[in-house]
Structure formats: structure tokens, C-alpha cells
Amino acid sequence: MATHPQLEKPLEEQILEELEDFVPQSMDPGMVFMLEDQTKLGDAMNPYVAALSCPRCGLIGLITRRQLYAKEHMICAGAECSAEYRIDGEIFVYRQPQ
């Protein structure tokens, strides 16, 4: 059962906290973990559909439908990483420095 402080947090933060509790041991860098009940997370037109561990540093973050299926670029939020990439089929394509 959710405690009062948990109910005050955005759903996206709750999902990330839950993932941090049990997923990192089984996720290698670049691994995708599909979320259940995706329609409740984020924008209705572009909801969060999966958790992705950064292919460079392994930091876990939520990704949207367009990032997963429409090849939108992502930027890692890791303090020492900041990798820019997109998913193209089964590979990661890194953005070249400008």
C-alpha cells in the first residue's frame, strides 16, 4: 500500500524509485525494460513506455513511445556521461559532436 509521501510524488518518480530497487542488478547498459500500464505515464500523446539504461554509463531513465519507436534522440542525465543517442532497430546511434 502506498504511504502518504508516496502519493505526493509524481507517478514517473515513483516508477523510477521502484526500478532502482530491483532492476539495476539485472540491467546491463543499453537494456530496455518495458513498463506495464503505459497509458498512465506522462503525456497521453507520447507516454513513457519503457525504462532504458544508458548504453554508456548504465543510468536508468524513462523513455517515451517516440524515443523508442520513432528514433527521437535522448540525452543521458548522468553527471559525467551526457551521451546523446537514438535507438534504430536494435542498435544505438550516437549523435556526432557539432
C-alpha positions, -999 to 999 in steps of 0.1 A, spaced: 0 0 0 13 35 -8 22 57 20 11 94 21 45 107 10 45 83 -20 11 97 -31 25 132 -33 53 122 -57 47 122 -95 40 88 -109 71 89 -130 93 94 -99 76 65 -81 82 42 -111 119 52 -112 123 46 -75 107 11 -79 130 3 -108 161 14 -88 151 -11 -61 151 -42 -81 161 -37 -118 197 -25 -118 211 -59 -108 196 -74 -139 201 -45 -164 232 -41 -184 239 -8 -202 216 -4 -232 189 -28 -218 152 -18 -222 126 -28 -196 90 -23 -209 66 -8 -184 31 -21 -176 1 1 -180 19 26 -201 -11 49 -208 -9 63 -173 26 76 -175 34 110 -190 17 128 -219 -12 109 -234 1 116 -269 36 104 -261 36 83 -229 65 67 -212 67 31 -224 100 18 -211 129 22 -188 163 23 -205 197 20 -190 221 44 -208 242 24 -233 274 42 -220 270 46 -182 240 24 -173 219 51 -156 183 42 -157 157 66 -171 122 65 -186 118 68 -223 87 78 -244 70 60 -272 86 83 -298 121 78 -284 116 40 -286 98 37 -319 103 69 -339 140 74 -334 139 106 -313 172 114 -297 178 110 -260 204 126 -237 217 107 -206 212 126 -174 243 111 -158 266 138 -143 296 125 -161 281 110 -192 256 131 -212 256 107 -241 233 117 -270 218 88 -289 187 73 -305 175 37 -310 175 25 -346 161 -10 -346 184 -30 -323 214 -6 -323 222 28 -307 232 56 -330 252 83 -312 249 119 -322 281 133 -335 295 164 -318 288 196 -337 
